[in-house]
Amino acid sequence: MSKILIPVDFSENCNNAIHYACQIAQQGGQEIDLVHVFSSHSNTYANIKGETPLNDPRVPEAEQNMVDTITQIQQEFPKVRANSIFKEGNLYDEIKALTTATSYDVVVMGTQGASGLDAVFIGSNTYDTILNTTTPVLAVPETATEYKKDNVALLCNFKEAELTALQQASPLFNTDYRLILIHVNTDDKAIKDIDAQFKDWINRIESELGISDISYIIKPQTLFMRQKETVAQAITSVLLDEQVDILILTKSKKSVFRQLTESNVIKKMAFNIQIPTFFARVLS
């Protein structure tokens, strides 16, 4: 049975991520594991379950919140099986331990704030999980309430890691979507040469992954106020123009990660679009 792991803190943006993940699971048939981590160093949950219970109100409150959350899932998504897990420790460490012990299709984490993808990097736990876990991570902004996959975008530099990313996304999104390949022409290559690369690349995607509805965009780095836009800004304009529902990134594109987290007013305004982002587990 395929599974999805969701760290929960019972906040509004977390509940939204759960709702989004349940929509995926309803279509894909995955089970959902909800994990709540007590972050105190006092081993509260371990002690409360031992021979000498502690009167810490967090434990019964969290347990009741978990019961309420699973009840809500069962009412709205009766075909989705949800399980509860309680852990004590550091959120990132516990997620790493769980994903090492169990094969999950993805870890779904909610993000908040009004800066879209930039919000993914605000929480260090989410950032550490994205960079270091061996399981893909799907970051869901709080405004993404409806699961849509009409248009799925992939940053394309014709690397094998990109095929791996699409393969890892398949259990969640299947192949029945329009795939938009985005290539930022940072080296100012001749368009005819890039077109030839795309022709071969699309043939590989179709034959190896079974995705048939594929288009591509070659994006030049335009000038704004005499400065060349960053890769992140170039990507943003395409996401807006193409009304992309989900963005797929590979962990190997660390230069893109850095640019996504740069402090830039134009980029922050543009990333208000709030797109769920799938970070594949490509470690090279």
N, C-alpha and C positions, 0 to 999 in steps of 0.2 A: 504493500500500500504506500503510495506517494504521500509525503507529508510537507506541511508548511509550518515554520516556527515563527511565532509572533511574541516578542517581549512586550509585556503589558504593565502599565502603571495606572490604568483606569482614568487617564486624562482624556480630554475631548479629542485631541489629535490621534491618540492611540486607539480610541474607539472607532475613529474614522478609518484607520489603517486596518482594523479587524473587519469592518464592514466591507472594505475594498477587497481584502484577501478572501473573504467568504464568497464574494461574487466570482472570484477566480476559481475557488475550490468547488463551487456549485457546478461550474462548467467542466472543470478538469478532473473532478473526483478525488481530490486530495483530502486527507485528514488534516486537522489544524491542532497544533500544540500551542497552548497559551502558557508562557512562563512569566511568573512574577518573581523578581529578585529583591529580597530584603537587603538593602545596601549597608546596614549598620554593621560594625565590626564586633558586635556583642553576641553574634550567633543566636539571635533572637528566635528564629524559627526552629533551629535545632533544639534549643533549650525548651521551648514551649511544648515540643513534642516528646521531651524526655520525661524523667521521673519527677522532676521538680519544675512544674510549669511556672513561667513568669507572667505577670499581669501586664503584658504589653498590648495596648489596644490595637496596634497595627495588624496583629496576626488575625484576630477574628474579623476585623474590618476588611482586610484583604481577601480572606476566604469567602466572606459574604459577597464582596464585589465580584469575585471570580464566579461564584454560583449565579449571580445575577447576569453576568456577561454571557455565560454559557446558555442560560435559559433564554436570553434574547436571541442568541444565534440559533437555537433549536426552533424557536418560534418563527423566525424570519427565513431561515435556511434549513428546513427539516432534513434535507439530504446530506448536510455537512456534519460530520462527526467532529466534536471539539473536546480536547482533553486539557486538564489543568496540571501545571507543574509549579512547585514552589522551591526556590533556591535561596541560599544565603551567601552573600559575597559581592564581588564586583560584577556588574552587568556584562561587560565584555568577556571576562574570564568564564562566566557561566554559559554564555552563548557559545563560546569556543568549545567548551567541554561538551555541551549538548550536540553541537554539529559534528564533533569528532566521533561521538558515540553513535549517532543516528544519522542516516542519510536523508537530508531534507532537500526538497527541490529549491527552496529559497527561504531566506529570513526576511520577513516583512517588518519594516520599521517606519513608524509615523514621524513626520517632521512638522515643524510649525514655523510661523513667521510669514512675512509678506515678501520674501525674496526668493521664492521658488527653490531651484536647485542649490542656491547658496545656503539655504537653511539646512540642507543635508549635513553641512560641515560645521554647524554651530555646536552640536553636541559631540563631545570627544568620544563617547561610547559608540555612537553611530559611525563616526569617522574611523575609529580603530577597527570596528567590525568590518566596514567596507574594505579597508586596506589589508586586513590580516586573516579574515575567516576563509576557510576553504569551501564555503558555501556561498552561492550568489546572494546578493542583498537587493531587495526591492524597496526603495525609499519612496514613501507615499506622502506628498504634501497634504495638509489638512483641507485644502479646497478641492482635492480630487475625490469626490464622493461617489461618482459613478464609474465603474470599470468599463473602459472603452478601449478597443484595440483596432479601430479602423485604420489608423495610420501609425505605424511603428518605425521609428528612425534609428539608424545605426551610423555612428561615425566611421568613416571608411578611409583607410589608408592601404588597403589591399594586403592586410596581414592575416596570417593563419589564425591568430587569436580572435579575429572577428567572426570567423566561421565557428569557432568554439563557443563564442558568446551567443550566437544565434541558436546553436545546438542546446546550450544550457537553458535558454529562454523557452524552448519548444514545449516542455511539460506544462508551462504556465499559459502561453499564448497560442500554442499549436502553430499552424502555418497559414491559417485563413485570414490574412491581413495584407494590407498594402505595405510593403517594405520600402522605405525611402533611405537610400544610401547617400550620405552627406560627405563630400570630400572638399576640404578647404585647401585651395591651391596656393599654399604658402610659398612654393618655389617658382611660381609663375611658369609652369610647364605649358607646352602647347596643348590646346584643348583637344586636338585630334589624337594626340598620344594618350591623353587621359580617357577619351572615349573608347579607344581600343582596349585599354586596361579594364574598363567597366564591362565591355562586351564579354571578355573572357571570365571576369569575376562573377558576373550574373549567371553565366552558363554553369559555373561551379556551384553557386548557391542553389540553382534550380535542380541540378542533378544530384547533389549530395544532401540537400536539406528539404527538398520538396516545396520550396516557396516559389510560387509562380508569378505573383503580382508584384513586380519590382520596378522601381523607377530610381533615378539618381539625379543628384544636383551637384554641380561643380561650382563652388562658391569662391569668388576672388576675395582677397582681403582689401576692402575699399578704404579710402581715406576719409577721416572725419576730423575736422579742425587740424588738417595737415599731419595727422598721425594715423598710421596704419592700425586698423582695428585688430584686436586680439582674436585668437581662434574661438574663444568663448563667445565673443560678440558676433562673429560670423555665423556660428552655429545657432545662436539665439534668433537671428533674423530669419533663418530658414525654418526653425521650429514655429515661429509665429506665422510665417507666410503659408506653411503647409498644414497648419492646424494639427500638429503631431500630438498623439495621445500618450505615447510611451517612448522614452528614449533609452537606448541600450548603449552602455559604455563598457570598455574593458579596463581592468585594473592596470594593464601595462601602459596605458596612456597617462603616465604620471605628469607629463608636461601639461596635458589638458586639465588634470586635477588642479594643478597649481593655478592655471589661468581661471578656472571656475571659482577659485577662492580669493582671487585678487580683489582688492577694494577698488571698485570702479562704479561711479554713479550711473553711467549709461547701462552697464551690464545689470546692475541691481534693479533698475527700472524695467528692463526687458525681461528679467527672470520672474516677474510677477505672474507669468503665465502658469506657473505651478504644474509642472509635468512630472508624473511618476517616472522614476529612473531605475533601471535594472543594471546593477553593477555585476558583471560576470566575474568568475573566479579565475582569471587569467593572471598568473603570477610572474610571467617572464617580463 
